[in-house]
Amino acid sequence: MLPFSGKTRNKPLISTIFFFIYLAGILINSSIITVICLEVQLHEPMYLFICNLSIVDIFYTSVTIPKLLHMLLSGNHFVSFSQCYTQLYFFVTLINTEDILFFIMAYDRYVAICLPLHYHRILSRKNCILIIIGIWTISFLNSLLYVTSVLDMSSCHSNLIHQFFCDIKSLTKTTCTEIVFAIAGMGNVLFIFLPLMCTFISYVKIFFTIFKIKSSKSRRKAFSTCSSHITVISIYYGTGLAAYLIPSYSDVIDFVFAVVYGTIIPMMNPIIYSLQNSNIKTALLGDIKGMCFFKE
């Protein structure tokens, strides 16, 4: 696995940068999870889904960055077949989980804005727990189906992976059976695009409902509850689709896209939610002030 040129002289600096990206992502997402768990007023469906998104983002970076740091610091860039496909399995699982979770979060906003009187009945505590269990179960099973379907594909073009982790696009370049690999990935692609289309439909209905509201103040309030989610999914899908749909002109470009959606975005998600969600922001500031007061 060659994420950088073999002659790269700045490996200690690169390792330090990725270490702090990983550390920041872990600390920020852990803070969101802690605040949501401790603050009773945040025990609502929307915040339960945000909490799960932070859990996904922690795993997201944990699947890729520690192995990258090990390669950079040890100089050992050999990755076994089992290690590579295990990493692919968990990475695909997390992609599937995040895609479905984004749709569920859009559906949550749809119910809250379009069907407010039925919100707590539709998204009751029991239903939310079942939804979360269902998301993770479906994602693990779909990833297992995908990875087992490509396990027997031999590598003949090259045994070099020009990426910092084993992802679908980089492995496709190494296999002799690119078409079979692509066919096996079609189910996974549908698994990604279906939640995206459902998310889009949810927001079309949400916007129609918001535009019918006569009060401009109420319209702004309704839109503000969706703005952070729209920002996050726009960045996530924009970068992810660009990384996988744009033809590979350069390994460097592929690497940059992978770094953004694999390490930067998981760190940005909780920041965007905390900055644009007044309840999370207030709870975070309250806990910080509380800790400072306690120390004094």
N, C-alpha and C positions, 0 to 999 in steps of 0.2 A: 504494500500500500504506500503510494507516494503522493501525499497531499501537497508537498512542496518539492522543489528541485533537490536532488541529492546533495548539491553543493551549497545549499542554503547555509549562510554563516550566522544568521540571526535567530537560530532556534531557541536560545534562552529567552530572548525578547518575545518571540512569538508564543512560547510556552507561558510566559508571564501574562501576556495579554489574554490568552484563552483561559488561564486559571482565574483571572479576575472577572472575566465574563461569566464563567461558570459559578464562581462564588457569589457574584452579584445576583445572578438569576436564582440561586438557591435561597439567598437571604431575603430577597424581595418577595418571591412566591411564598416562602415560609411565613413571612410577616402577614401576608394576605390571609393565608389559611388560619393562622393563630388568631387574628383579629375577628374573623368571621365565626370561628368556633367559640370565642370567649364572649363576644357581644351578643346578648339575647335579641336585640332589635334587628340583628342581621340574620336571624334564623328564618329566612324566607327563601322560597324556591330559587329566585334569581341569584342570591348569594351562595346557595348550595351549589349551583352550577358554576359560578365563578370560582368557588373553592376547588371544585373538581378540575377546572381548567388550570389552576395553579399546580395541582398535583400532576396533571399531564405534562405541564411545562417543566417541572422538576425532573421527571423521568425522561423527557425529551432530550435534555442536555446531558443527563447522566448516562444515556445509552451511547453517546458519541464522544463527548469531550474527554472523559477520563482515559479512554483508549488512545486518543490523539496525544494527550499529554505524556502517556507512557511511551509512545513511539518517539516523540520529540526528545524526551529526556534520556531514554535508554539507547536510542539509535537503532533499535530493533523494529524494522518495518514489516516483518513477516507476520501474516495473519493466517491462521489455519482455516480450513474449509468450514469446520464446525463453528468457530468463532465468528466468521463472516456471516454465515446464514443465521446464527443466533441473533446477531446484531440487527440483521435485516428483518427478522421476525418481530422483534420488539419495536423497531422503528416503524414498520408498517402498522403494527397494532396501535401505536400512539397516534399516527396520522389518521387512522380510521376513527379512533376515539375522539380526537379533536374535531374532525369534520362533523361527526354526528352531534357532538356536544354544542358546536356552533349553531346547528339547526335547532336543537332543543332550546337554546337560549333565545333564538329568534322566535320560536313558538311561544316561549314564556312571555315575551314582549307582545306578541300578537294577542294572546289571551288577556293580558293585563290591560291592553288598550282597546281591543275590539269586543271582548267579552268580560268586562270587569266584574260583573255581578256573579259570574261563574268561576272566577279565578281560583279561589280557595277550594272549590269542589273539584275542578279539573286537575289542579296541581296541588293536591293534598300531600301531606308528609309521606303517606304510604305510597302514593303514585310516584312521587319524586324519587323515593328510594328504589322502587321497581325500575324506573327509567334509568337511573345510574347503573344499577346491576345489569340491566339489559344492554346498555351501551358497551360496557366493558366486556361482557360475555360475547356479544356479536363481534366485537373488534378482535378479540383473541381467536375466535373460531375462523373468521375470515382471513386473518393473517396466517393462521396455521394451514388453511386450505391453499392459500397462494404460495407460501414458501415450500410446502411439500410438492406442489406441482412443478417447481423449477429445480428441485434438488438434484435430479438426475442429469441436468444439462451440463455438458462438459465444456471446459474452457479451451479454446484452440487459438483464438486471435492473439491473446496475450494473457499472462498471469499477473499483470500490473494493473492496479486500480488507482487511477489518478483522482483520488478524492480522499477526504479525511475520515470517511466511514463507508461501510458497505451499503450503498443505496441502489435502487432499482436501475437508474440510468447508467451508473458506472459499471454495474455487473453485466448489463446488456451489451456493452462494448467488448466484453471479454468472451462471451459465449459463442459457440459455433452455430447455435440455433436461435438467432435473434428473433425470427418470426414466431417460433414457439414461445419464447420468453414474452414477446409482445402479446400473444394471444392469452397467455396465462395472466398477464397483467390487465386484460380488458375488464375482467370482473372487478379487480381492484379499482380501476378507473371509474367504473360505474358506481362503485361504492363511495367514491369521492364526489362525483358529479351529482348524484341523486340528492345528498344532503344540501349541496350548494343550490340546486334548483328549488328545493323545498324552502331553503332560507330566503331565496329571492322572492318566491311567491308570498311568503309570510310578510315580507317587508312591503310588497306591493299593496297587500290588503291593509297593512298598518298605515301606510301613507294616505291611502284613500280615506281611511277613517279620520286621520289627523286633519286632512284638508277640509273635512266636513264640520270640524269644530269651529264655532263662530268666534269664540274668544281667542284673541291672539296670545294672551298669556297662557291659556290652557294648551294651545298648540305648541308653544315653546316648551312648556313643561313636559308634554307628551313626547316631543321629539328629543328632549335632553335625556330621557330614559333609554333611548335607543342609540344615541350618538357614539358612546364608547364602544358598543358592540359592533356598530357599522364600521368604525375606524379600525378595530382589530381584525375583522374578517376581510376588509379591503386590503390591508397590508399582508395578511396571511395568504389569502388566495392569489393576490396579485404576484407576490414573490414566488409562491409555490408553483403556480401554473406557468409562470415565465421560465422557471428552472427546468420543468419537465416537458413543456410543449415547444419551446424554442429549440430549433436544431442546434446541435453542439458544434459551435464554431471554434471554441477554444476551451481547453481544460481549466484555464484560469477563470473564465467567465462562469463555468459550471461550479467551480470551487467557491467563487464569491457568492453566487446565488444560494449555494448549500449552507454557507456560513451564516447568511442573513436569516433564512427561514429555519435553520437548525439550531442556532445559538442566540442570535440577536432578538428575534421575534419572541421566543419564550421569555426573555428578560423584559421586553417592552410591554407585553400583555398586561401584567399586573400594574405597571406604571400608568398605562392609559386608563385602566379601570379606576385606579385610585385617584387620578387627577380629575376625571370627569364624573365620578360618582361621589356626591356630597356625603352620603352616609358612610362610605368606606373611608373617605378622607377625614371626616370628623372622628370616626372611631380610631383611626391610626394616630391622629394628633393627640387624642385623649389618652391613648395608651402610652405614647411617648412622654407626654407631660406627667402622667401618673408615675412612670418609672423615674423620671428626673426628680419629682417631688419626694418619692420614696427614698431616693439616694440621699437627699438633703436631710 
